[in-house]
Amino acid sequence: MSMQWQRDEWDEWDGKRSAQLGEAKRRRTDASEERARAGARRSPGGDERESLGPSARKHGLAVRAFFAVALGESLRESAAACAHELAACPGGDGVRWVAPASYHLTLRFLGNVATSEIGALAERAQDALAGCAPFVLSLGAPLAFPTPRHPKVIALAAQPEDMLAELAARLERVAIECGIAPDEKAFRAHLTIGRVRARRFPALTAAAPAATQLVREVVLFRSDLGHDGARYSPLATLALGAGTAADSAHSPH
């Protein structure tokens, strides 16, 4: 058997093998895309909602979304000053402090939502919030959340609790109407400023932020996870006391 013949045989086999591997990869890609499309086509209720996972997000068929109150510059800077003071205290290095640009007050985390359902979700939410009047938001002293003995985050209490709880309750009903599973956790209005990553954290002696903010809207955000943390982008702005949803976010006052 000549060396040339062996090389020819190898080249022929290698070419066939490469073609087979390429076809197998194409089929896997097609199958992945079809599963993502199927997940987006399914009803968002029940176990089928689990199909709206990373694959669907990767192909632009779903997004991680949540409703929240965005902070304006004055209140954001006031909250950041409180966090900066705590970070400088003993134990402050045991907390991963949230970047002020990412501050928001979550009203309802939705999880993965099909992009095709975002418009209807925003319209339902706008209708639900039409009867809520604007209000003045203030932040309280820092606290360990959910409990002082086993804290997961450092947060600032948010007031007025009754108004924020009303917004959350209305958005909870909207979520359920859209087929999203009920939130099993009771709503507690708070602004997360840090996440406890060790057993130590600073004494929470900082004063409450002095600034306040007039809240005129709720924002439907998308959350994109990355190596440097989550990035938040507005999908729709929902005016309080109005009847239509805006297509873009407005700066809070």
C-alpha positions, -999 to +999 in steps of 0.1 A: +000+000+000+016+032-011+019+063+011+001+083-016-029+059-015-030+062+023-030+100+021-058+099-005-079+075+016-073+097+047-082+129+028-114+112+016-123+100+051-115+133+066-136+152+041-166+129+048-161+132+085-160+170+083-192+170+063-209+148+088-198+170+117-210+201+099-244+185+092-247+174+128-238+209+141-264+225+117-291+201+129-283+209+165-285+246+158-318+242+139-332+221+168-321+247+193-338+275+173-369+255+169-372+248+206-367+285+213-395+294+188-417+267+202-412+281+237-421+316+226-452+303+208-465+284+239-488+300+264-468+317+292-487+299+319-477+268+338-446+246+333-444+256+296-431+289+307-399+272+317-391+268+280-385+306+278-350+302+290-315+312+279-320+297+245-351+319+238-333+350+251-303+342+230-324+341+199-343+373+208-375+355+215-377+363+252-364+388+278-360+388+315-383+416+326-395+434+357-416+464+367-399+491+388-397+527+399-366+543+384-348+568+406-341+604+396-308+620+399-313+637+433-327+607+451-301+584+434-272+606+446-287+608+481-290+570+483-255+566+468-240+588+496-256+566+522-241+535+505-207+552+503-208+559+540-216+523+548-189+510+525-163+530+543-172+514+577-157+482+592-173+453+574-181+473+543-158+451+522-182+422+530-208+437+508-209+440+470-223+475+466-247+482+437-237+508+412-259+539+416-267+539+379-285+506+385-307+517+414-343+509+410-372+500+433-386+466+420-424+463+421-427+429+404-401+406+389-415+388+359-388+364+348-386+354+312-413+369+290-418+363+253-409+394+233-442+389+214-461+394+246-443+426+258-468+450+241-499+433+255-482+431+290-475+469+289-510+477+278-526+457+306-502+473+331-510+508+319-547+501+323-541+488+358-521+518+368-544+544+352-563+549+385-531+555+406-521+591+413-485+603+413-469+604+448-438+615+466-412+587+472-388+588+501-362+564+514-356+553+550-326+543+570-306+512+559-317+478+570-306+442+566-329+423+543-348+400+547-337+396+583-309+411+604-296+377+614-295+362+579-291+392+556-289+388+518-289+425+509-285+459+525-315+480+515-332+513+522-369+511+532-392+529+508-422+550+516-452+555+513-455+517+518-493+517+512-490+534+478-461+512+467-479+481+479-509+491+459-488+494+427-473+460+434-507+444+439-520+458+407-490+446+388-492+412+404-528+409+391-516+419+356-488+393+358-512+365+367-537+376+340-508+372+315-501+337+326-471+344+349-470+323+381-480+342+413-452+357+434-450+336+465-431+362+484-449+390+502-440+425+488-418+447+509-409+481+494-371+486+495-342+498+474-313+474+473-279+492+476-257+462+484-256+424+484-240+406+513-212+383+501-196+374+534-208+369+570-197+404+579-214+437+570-212+472+584-232+485+613-262+501+597-259+535+613-261+558+583-289+583+582-317+580+558-314+598+524-328+634+527-339+637+491-374+628+478-389+622+444-422+627+427-431+594+411-452+599+379-445+566+362-436+529+365-411+514+340-411+480+325-374+470+323-355+443+306-325+428+324-295+415+304-270+394+324-233+399+318-200+391+333-199+426+349-235+423+363-270+430+350-278+458+325-312+473+326-330+488+296-365+503+295-391+485+274-421+508+282-430+536+305-464+535+322-477+568+334-496+569+367-531+584+363-530+581+325-546+558+300-519+550+274-484+534+276-455+554+263-431+537+239-400+551+255-388+559+290-389+594+304-365+607+330-381+605+365-385+638+384 
